[in-house]
Structure formats: C-alpha cells, structure tokens
Amino acid sequence: MKKSVIYARVSSVTDRQSTERQIISLGDYARSNDYEVVKVFSEHISGATKNAERQALNQCIDYAVANKTDILISELSRMGRAIWEVLESVKRCVDHKVNVVFQKEGLQLFDADGQVNSIMAVYVSCLALCAEKEREAIRFRLHQGRELAKQKGVRMGRPSGSIKSREQKEQEYGKVIRLLRKGESLRNTAKLCDVSLSTVIRVKKEFSL
C-alpha cells in the first residue's frame, strides 16, 4: 500500500470555514485508491498568502520529501493562487520524486511507471493561471462593491470597538513576542506558538521586534 499525506487549506482564518470536509473527502479517496494516510497537514490561511508563508504547506512538502510519500490535495488552487508559486512547489516535488495527486482535477505528477506525466506541466500551468485570474476577478468585484457602497453612504470598516488594542494584542501574543525578542526565527516561533507564520510576521512588524 502506498503511503501518503494529506494537505488541506481554507481561506478563512476564523471558524466560518473548516478543513474537515477536505480531509474526510481525501481520506475516502485515499482508501479507495489503496493509499495509507500517515499524516494530515491543514491550515487556515488566505489564498493570497505567499507559499513561503504557508507553514503547513511547507511542512507537508518537507515531510513528503524526507519520507518519500505522496501528497494528496483536494484541488490545485489549494497549493496556491499565484501561478509561479504553484509551479515552484510542483517543481520541488518533481525534483524529489514526490508525487502530488489533485483529487478534484483527477491529475497527478507521475504516471503509473513513476515517470513525470509529460502533459502535466501544461495542465498545472493552465489551471494555476485560471486560479490566479479567478482571484483577480474576486478582488475586482470586491473593490467595485466597496466603491458602490461608499457612493451610497455606507460606512466601511469594522464596527466600533471590534479592533483589538495594543494591550490586548500584547496579552494574546505574549509568547510570540517573548520568543521573537529572544531571537527565535519566525518559522520556529509560529510552530512553538501554534499560530500561522503570517501572524508572527504581523506581530513582529507591529511591535517593531
């Protein structure tokens, strides 16, 4: 039985979305295709976040490379919405003989003989470009919606009192601040505090650490 890991991602950083559906679906897919799932990686992080800041994605690829396992992903856009970043992650997997299976698209990097699927690069490039353009379209529609709301006199931004004070943030991210002051790296701080890398970067900037 082939060994595999699962990578799941949702864009919302709140409880509004969950990776549970993806994980269950990929688990079912794994069982039906004789994969043994040895580890699951998941994260709540925006699709706009650069892949270098996606802690769980990087841990997933690192683990797969070190343990020579396949990676199961629900759809290609979960790996990123910027075409060059997707291709960079895919190339790293190809270079280390790590197969990536995209459930929704029915695609994988290697064929049954362990050779790179010759047409895979074309598919990945096209689908990644479509995902990038989709994000640009969403951003355009949101911008247009905000401008229309402003013209109608709708007040934009968070409700009064919903923004955390510096003191509240200092209390909430106290451990992050302490580790950064001690010189701990951004990635290790995120891991030790069980927060996203983007959160650590934001705290570092806000508190001038």
Beta strands, then each sheet from edge to edge (+ up, - down):
strand 1: 2-10
strand 2: 35-44
strand 3: 70-73
strand 4: 100-102
strand 5: 107-108
sheet 1: 2+ 1+ 3+ 4+ 5-
end
